Amino acid sequence: MSTTRVPKVAGTKPPIPAAPHTSAPAAECRPVDRLAAVQDRLACWISDLTTLHELTERLARTSGLDEALREVLRAGAALVGARRGLLVLEPADRLGPDTTVGLGLGHADLGTIETVPHGAASYGILLDGTDESADSTGGTTGTGIPGGLAGTADAPDGTAPADPAAPTTTATTTPATPAASASGATESDRPAGRDEIIHPDLPHEPGLDPRHREVAAHLGFDASYALRLTTERTGHLAAAVWLYDEPAAPVERQRHLVGLYGRYAAEHIARQLELSRARGTLATLAEELLPARLPRVAGVRMAVRHDTGPRGGGDWYDALPLPEGALGLAVGGVTGSGPSAVAAMGRLRASLRAYAVMEGEDPVAVLSDLELLLRLTEPARSATALFAYAEPDQHKLVLAGAGHCPPLIIGDHRIEYVETSLSAPLGMLSCWEAPSVEVRPESGETLLLYTDGLLHRTGEPMDRALVRLHAAAQSAPRATRDDPDLLADHVLRTVLPDGLDTLDSPEDVVLLAVRFD
């Protein structure tokens, strides 16, 4: 039997039977699914990069070591999803400073955590560089970026993750690198230390130090994640520990991000640490060049406040007992900042003491000799100075100033500036000369000597800053005026309230209060 044929007609095609549905449509959708997955991954990477950029920008804006440590702790808590934590600074070179800062923890809480033996605490294990308690779950990464955590993400080979709440401790280590440390040893000379320690379930973790478990129960945290902050140049610097209120552990992505952030944070902390040490050394040098204590002179009580700027300035003060019960008082400052200014300040102060012993009863002669010495030995530098020759038993002061701020007399019946003659700073003219001024302070009055740094730190013009200083002295209670220590503190708090009294200002501050009984 023959099959009926459809006649061919122009513009038509014979019908094609529809094929049964197969898996082909699903195959056609795979590229779309893959594209969506790639887009999701790119969006995730962009989000991570944006987060890291914002956090590192915040860290870069910190201006001091303590502020940097607190910012690292806060940013790390946001990355790993923790609410509380602590950061322990213990540089590998053992030169200090050693300090601990907390997030959501008070001083008492930090003290309680420190009762855990150092070798059993997470931060202690990281900073000591020991690996005695590592178990079979510990992993190693060759890049220094925290690797995978069992139970937090699928492994690269597609194996199923383990239970994240399992009572295990996970640690990763980095291979030693032959980078020289600040102490002279290399990383290869030290044992390879852990990079991170994870306690996902402290109450049920076997082998945990009993005190560690007690402290966790007392403070109410059930899990912790610790990260070591280290650089190739300095070795380990600090360890940060973040605390969870319930059994938990950061996932792979969180650990990767905090590891990247930790690298930058460690470099930033290293720079802030170096700067803090330099400032401390400079401040110590400046303090050692000034009197260790004020002398005891009959009829006079004195108090001094000295605050050195971050770069180290050349402001100084002096109180020198002189023959026949007299007292030499001096304040001043040299131009510039840093070690050279501090050294110049030391030389100038020592010279002034010598001139004061020889001819202190004539302040003009003292400053003239000082100006000549400065012009001959340091022609590129200038200085301001004020010297007063006091006879406490006579209630008599003779003083002279060279470009320096006028002293302030504070008493029950008057609060006024001493009208010193206007004179150029030392080293500014070919020959310095200015008349002296005699003042007779009454019993109970205080002479306030200060450097211009006190006025500059206010951020106001000099005339307004002088008005502020006068108002601060005028607002002092009667009991405060009777004690030079209380008066000095009151003036500083009033003239430089919170925010103006920080070390961020490059200006030194010297305030010398001399009360005549």
DANOR-V57844 format. One record per residue. N is the residue number from 0. RES is the residue in one small letter. SS is DSSP state (alpha for helix, beta for strand, coil for the rest). PSI is psi in whole degrees, 0 to 359 (none if undefined). Layout:
# DANOR-V57844
n	res	ss	psi
N	RES	SS	PSI
N	RES	SS	PSI
This chain:
# DANOR-V57844
n	res	ss	psi
0	m	coil	130
1	s	coil	150
2	t	coil	138
3	t	coil	131
4	r	coil	137
5	v	coil	126
6	p	coil	144
7	k	coil	128
8	v	coil	138
9	a	coil	133
10	g	coil	2
11	t	coil	156
12	k	coil	151
13	p	coil	143
14	p	coil	142
15	i	coil	121
16	p	coil	140
17	a	coil	135
18	a	coil	148
19	p	coil	152
20	h	coil	135
21	t	coil	194
22	s	coil	4
23	a	alpha	316
24	p	alpha	321
25	a	alpha	321
26	a	alpha	324
27	e	alpha	337
28	c	alpha	345
29	r	alpha	314
30	p	alpha	325
31	v	alpha	317
32	d	alpha	319
33	r	alpha	320
34	l	alpha	318
35	a	alpha	321
36	a	alpha	318
37	v	alpha	318
38	q	alpha	319
39	d	alpha	319
40	r	alpha	319
41	l	alpha	318
42	a	alpha	322
43	c	alpha	316
44	w	alpha	317
45	i	alpha	319
46	s	alpha	318
47	d	alpha	317
48	l	alpha	321
49	t	alpha	317
50	t	alpha	313
51	l	alpha	321
52	h	alpha	315
53	e	alpha	317
54	l	alpha	320
55	t	alpha	328
56	e	alpha	318
57	r	alpha	319
58	l	alpha	322
59	a	alpha	335
60	r	coil	353
61	t	coil	144
62	s	coil	357
63	g	coil	166
64	l	alpha	313
65	d	alpha	319
66	e	alpha	321
67	a	alpha	317
68	l	alpha	318
69	r	alpha	324
70	e	alpha	320
71	v	alpha	318
72	l	alpha	317
73	r	alpha	314
74	a	alpha	319
75	g	alpha	322
76	a	alpha	321
77	a	alpha	325
78	l	alpha	322
79	v	alpha	359
80	g	coil	37
81	a	coil	162
82	r	coil	333
83	r	beta	166
84	g	beta	177
85	l	beta	153
86	l	beta	125
87	v	beta	119
88	l	beta	115
89	e	coil	87
90	p	coil	147
91	a	coil	334
92	d	coil	358
93	r	coil	21
94	l	coil	357
95	g	coil	183
96	p	coil	146
97	d	coil	125
98	t	beta	162
99	t	beta	130
100	v	beta	152
101	g	beta	157
102	l	beta	114
103	g	coil	15
104	l	coil	133
105	g	coil	177
106	h	alpha	322
107	a	alpha	322
108	d	alpha	317
109	l	alpha	321
110	g	alpha	322
111	t	alpha	318
112	i	alpha	326
113	e	coil	349
114	t	coil	346
115	v	coil	132
116	p	coil	137
117	h	coil	322
118	g	coil	349
119	a	coil	339
120	a	coil	149
121	s	alpha	315
122	y	alpha	326
123	g	alpha	319
124	i	alpha	318
125	l	alpha	319
126	l	alpha	332
127	d	alpha	340
128	g	coil	14
129	t	coil	159
130	d	coil	36
131	e	coil	328
132	s	coil	10
133	a	coil	142
134	d	coil	190
135	s	coil	347
136	t	coil	351
137	g	coil	143
138	g	beta	171
139	t	beta	135
140	t	coil	137
141	g	coil	350
142	t	coil	346
143	g	coil	351
144	i	coil	131
145	p	coil	134
146	g	coil	200
147	g	coil	154
148	l	coil	125
149	a	coil	128
150	g	coil	359
151	t	coil	339
152	a	coil	158
153	d	coil	139
154	a	coil	160
155	p	coil	331
156	d	coil	3
157	g	coil	7
158	t	coil	155
159	a	coil	143
160	p	coil	157
161	a	coil	176
162	d	coil	122
163	p	coil	342
164	a	coil	8
165	a	coil	140
166	p	coil	74
167	t	coil	158
168	t	beta	127
169	t	beta	137
170	a	beta	151
171	t	beta	150
172	t	beta	162
173	t	coil	146
174	p	coil	152
175	a	coil	145
176	t	coil	141
177	p	coil	49
178	a	coil	136
179	a	beta	136
180	s	coil	171
181	a	coil	338
182	s	coil	358
183	g	coil	338
184	a	coil	160
185	t	beta	165
186	e	alpha	328
187	s	alpha	342
188	d	alpha	346
189	r	coil	152
190	p	coil	142
191	a	coil	125
192	g	coil	168
193	r	beta	154
194	d	beta	327
195	e	beta	154
196	i	beta	131
197	i	beta	125
198	h	beta	92
199	p	coil	339
200	d	coil	84
201	l	alpha	319
202	p	alpha	332
203	h	alpha	13
204	e	coil	123
205	p	coil	148
206	g	coil	7
207	l	coil	144
208	d	coil	132
209	p	alpha	321
210	r	alpha	324
211	h	alpha	317
212	r	alpha	321
213	e	alpha	316
214	v	alpha	319
215	a	alpha	317
216	a	alpha	322
217	h	alpha	319
218	l	alpha	351
219	g	coil	37
220	f	coil	141
221	d	coil	353
222	a	beta	160
223	s	beta	154
224	y	beta	126
225	a	beta	140
226	l	beta	134
227	r	beta	136
228	l	beta	120
229	t	beta	155
230	t	beta	158
231	e	coil	329
232	r	coil	322
233	t	coil	350
234	g	beta	199
235	h	beta	143
236	l	beta	315
237	a	beta	169
238	a	beta	131
239	a	beta	136
240	v	beta	123
241	w	beta	139
242	l	beta	138
243	y	beta	143
244	d	coil	347
245	e	coil	165
246	p	coil	125
247	a	coil	169
248	a	coil	143
249	p	coil	142
250	v	coil	174
251	e	alpha	315
252	r	alpha	319
253	q	alpha	318
254	r	alpha	323
255	h	alpha	315
256	l	alpha	314
257	v	alpha	332
258	g	alpha	317
259	l	alpha	316
260	y	alpha	321
261	g	alpha	326
262	r	alpha	310
263	y	alpha	318
264	a	alpha	320
265	a	alpha	318
266	e	alpha	319
267	h	alpha	317
268	i	alpha	321
269	a	alpha	319
270	r	alpha	317
271	q	alpha	325
272	l	alpha	316
273	e	alpha	318
274	l	alpha	320
275	s	alpha	320
276	r	alpha	319
277	a	alpha	318
278	r	alpha	319
279	g	alpha	317
280	t	alpha	317
281	l	alpha	319
282	a	alpha	320
283	t	alpha	318
284	l	alpha	316
285	a	alpha	319
286	e	alpha	323
287	e	alpha	336
288	l	coil	352
289	l	coil	166
290	p	coil	135
291	a	coil	328
292	r	coil	156
293	l	coil	143
294	p	coil	158
295	r	coil	119
296	v	beta	132
297	a	coil	134
298	g	coil	4
299	v	beta	137
300	r	beta	137
301	m	beta	154
302	a	beta	147
303	v	beta	147
304	r	beta	128
305	h	beta	121
306	d	beta	114
307	t	coil	136
308	g	coil	169
309	p	coil	331
310	r	coil	357
311	g	coil	109
312	g	beta	184
313	g	beta	24
314	d	beta	143
315	w	beta	168
316	y	beta	163
317	d	beta	148
318	a	beta	112
319	l	beta	118
320	p	beta	135
321	l	beta	166
322	p	alpha	154
323	e	alpha	34
324	g	alpha	14
325	a	beta	170
326	l	beta	129
327	g	beta	129
328	l	beta	135
329	a	beta	143
330	v	beta	153
331	g	beta	181
332	g	beta	144
333	v	beta	158
334	t	beta	154
335	g	beta	180
336	s	beta	169
337	g	coil	185
338	p	alpha	323
339	s	alpha	321
340	a	alpha	320
341	v	alpha	318
342	a	alpha	318
343	a	alpha	321
344	m	alpha	317
345	g	alpha	318
346	r	alpha	318
347	l	alpha	318
348	r	alpha	318
349	a	alpha	321
350	s	alpha	320
351	l	alpha	322
352	r	alpha	318
353	a	alpha	315
354	y	alpha	326
355	a	alpha	322
356	v	alpha	322
357	m	alpha	319
358	e	alpha	44
359	g	coil	334
360	e	coil	349
361	d	coil	89
362	p	alpha	328
363	v	alpha	319
364	a	alpha	321
365	v	alpha	312
366	l	alpha	329
367	s	alpha	314
368	d	alpha	321
369	l	alpha	321
370	e	alpha	320
371	l	alpha	318
372	l	alpha	316
373	l	alpha	319
374	r	alpha	326
375	l	alpha	323
376	t	alpha	330
377	e	coil	72
378	p	coil	340
379	a	coil	1
380	r	coil	146
381	s	coil	168
382	a	beta	154
383	t	beta	151
384	a	beta	152
385	l	beta	128
386	f	beta	134
387	a	beta	134
388	y	beta	113
389	a	beta	138
390	e	beta	90
391	p	alpha	321
392	d	alpha	335
393	q	alpha	355
394	h	coil	54
395	k	beta	136
396	l	beta	133
397	v	beta	123
398	l	beta	160
399	a	beta	147
400	g	beta	148
401	a	beta	92
402	g	coil	18
403	h	coil	161
404	c	coil	145
405	p	coil	140
406	p	coil	164
407	l	beta	126
408	i	beta	126
409	i	beta	120
410	g	coil	182
411	d	coil	331
412	h	coil	351
413	r	coil	145
414	i	beta	102
415	e	beta	155
416	y	beta	144
417	v	coil	126
418	e	coil	80
419	t	coil	150
420	s	coil	143
421	l	coil	125
422	s	coil	151
423	a	coil	155
424	p	coil	161
425	l	beta	138
426	g	coil	0
427	m	coil	333
428	l	coil	162
429	s	coil	333
430	c	coil	122
431	w	coil	139
432	e	coil	136
433	a	coil	147
434	p	coil	157
435	s	coil	165
436	v	beta	136
437	e	beta	133
438	v	beta	142
439	r	coil	92
440	p	coil	140
441	e	coil	167
442	s	coil	134
443	g	coil	356
444	e	coil	153
445	t	beta	134
446	l	beta	124
447	l	beta	113
448	l	beta	142
449	y	beta	163
450	t	coil	165
451	d	coil	348
452	g	alpha	327
453	l	alpha	322
454	l	alpha	322
455	h	alpha	326
456	r	coil	341
457	t	coil	338
458	g	coil	9
459	e	coil	163
460	p	coil	158
461	m	alpha	320
462	d	alpha	321
463	r	alpha	326
464	a	alpha	323
465	l	alpha	323
466	v	alpha	320
467	r	alpha	318
468	l	alpha	317
469	h	alpha	318
470	a	alpha	325
471	a	alpha	318
472	a	alpha	323
473	q	alpha	331
474	s	coil	358
475	a	coil	131
476	p	coil	164
477	r	alpha	316
478	a	alpha	327
479	t	alpha	321
480	r	alpha	335
481	d	coil	348
482	d	coil	116
483	p	alpha	328
484	d	alpha	313
485	l	alpha	322
486	l	alpha	318
487	a	alpha	317
488	d	alpha	319
489	h	alpha	315
490	v	alpha	316
491	l	alpha	316
492	r	alpha	326
493	t	alpha	316
494	v	alpha	322
495	l	coil	80
496	p	coil	179
497	d	coil	132
498	g	coil	329
499	l	coil	347
500	d	coil	12
501	t	coil	166
502	l	coil	4
503	d	coil	337
504	s	coil	138
505	p	coil	353
506	e	coil	136
507	d	coil	157
508	v	beta	126
509	v	beta	131
510	l	beta	115
511	l	beta	117
512	a	beta	125
513	v	beta	111
514	r	beta	133
515	f	beta	118
516	d	coil	none
